[in-house]
Amino acid sequence: MLQLDISVYSPRDPEHWCGYLTFEPDLPLEECTLPSLVRSEYDDDKHGWRAGRQVQPPVFLAIQKVFDEIMEQGPFEDTTQDKEWFAQLPLAPAVTSLLLRQQSRRRWHPQALAWLLPRFPNLREFHYEPWREWCDGCSPPSSHNYGDWLSLRILYQKYTDDLLLCSRFRIPNPDLGHAVCSASLQLEELSASFIVEASHFFDCAGQHTSWVWANLTSVALTTRLLVPGANLTSIEDMLRDAAAAAMRMPKLENMEIWNGGKGSAMLFRYQHRRPHSQAVINWKGTWTRAMVSHLRPRVTNAWEAVARQQNSLALTMEEELHESDAADIKSHGDAIYYLDLSSPVVRPISLRQIRMEQIIREGGHG
């Protein structure tokens, strides 16, 4: 088994405007704890840094440089020649795991990935952490760019509000959610965060009632529905659709549907704990108990059917709801850490980098 970790960046990226950037090897979980003392001494008033704090976001040209596209144009003028060039590259059968981590701000062109991935015929794990497109003129990849090559384990789309030159919230692409749903039929584990909408995934599952996820044991998806003040009926419908899909996942052990960002985090988790045949629903986050109480009855009924099908002895309910914790969540990285997700939604080193960068931009803490 061989893991290939590809990062594309310039040593000058952390200079000037982007002084918070860090580049590190893929470290194991036990080496990815956040330091107890983080100090930022970066001072460059010309480029938006004053007394170790970022007081002005990077200018357009600085963002454009760091977030440039990888292989936007191939080595040839004709795409047919580009494809033929990739096809003649030798296969790398020893590679079973591929990492494209979030520390590479530069964006992989979907077509380049479509040609690159077939060079790894024995690929079993794909950890892909692309950055969200940062301007309205930059179109997000559509489903047809993914359909032929999507054989994934972890998708995680990264964003930073201060760098977006467009609206903070972008309408998710239903076609992409459907593409991920279809591709997941062959997987054992799936985690897709901020890149597809969970309700689109389960809508697709509901439209294809003959589909069976024979090997899927773990699913983790994000949804824009889990936000304070959300439409509870829509959340209820989505979680019931999730239960209907779970009925066709005979090996399912863990499903997590979550969302998180500055000032908010929420998680719905269903776990089937073998060999004791125990099923547990866990609600965790910064919501009020009243909101969860409204959702609980019909959602619980739907998941009780899943537990019975899995021959669980009982379905237990657990709640960890602390509205006051919202103030401690400064970013979606903090939300992931707070929710303590069972599924590996992002590489441990990537999570540390996300949280560290937020701290550095705010001047550090001690």
Secondary structure as UniProt FT lines:
FT   STRAND          2..5
FT   TURN            11..14
FT   HELIX           16..18
FT   TURN            19..20
FT   HELIX           29..31
FT   STRAND          38..39
FT   HELIX           45..47
FT   STRAND          49..50
FT   TURN            51..52
FT   STRAND          53..54
FT   HELIX           60..66
FT   STRAND          69..70
FT   HELIX           79..87
FT   TURN            93..94
FT   STRAND          95..100
FT   TURN            102..103
FT   STRAND          107..108
FT   HELIX           110..116
FT   HELIX           117..119
FT   TURN            121..122
FT   STRAND          125..128
FT   TURN            136..137
FT   HELIX           143..145
FT   TURN            146..149
FT   STRAND          154..156
FT   HELIX           161..163
FT   HELIX           174..183
FT   HELIX           184..186
FT   STRAND          189..193
FT   HELIX           198..207
FT   TURN            209..210
FT   TURN            214..215
FT   STRAND          218..222
FT   TURN            224..225
FT   TURN            228..229
FT   HELIX           232..246
FT   TURN            247..248
FT   TURN            250..251
FT   STRAND          254..261
FT   TURN            262..263
FT   STRAND          264..273
FT   TURN            274..277
FT   STRAND          278..285
FT   HELIX           289..309
FT   TURN            310..311
FT   STRAND          314..321
FT   HELIX           323..328
FT   HELIX           332..339
FT   HELIX           348..361
FT   TURN            362..363
FT   STRAND          364..365
//
